Amino acid sequence: MMGMIRQELLTGVTNDLAWERLRAHLRLFPDALVGPDEHEEASLCANLCIGAGLATTSVDMLICAMARLHGLEVFTTDRDFLRYEKPLGVRPYQPG
């Protein structure tokens, strides 16, 4: 799990006990290392999306880059990722 995803999941949980429980569960997932290759791929993803007329965010493009480089599906409820599927080839997680 990327650190920024861990942070995003914990942000907004204002109940101390719920925050601690979620933090403990998230600690089961090791940190994914993000380096130059991932950031360069994220910029390529952004350029491809912009070329397709799509607005992007740096965080979304880094998530897409990680998925592309490591052959992963994206587990999200954010509908923006459905728009990224065609230009980037990122796949949303499909249970089952």
Secondary structure, 3 states (H helix, E strand, C coil): CCHHHHHHHHCCCCCHHHHHHHHHHHCCCCCCCCCHHHHHHHHHHHHHHHHCCCCCCHHHHHHHHHHHHHCCEECCCCCHHHHHHHHHCCEECCCC
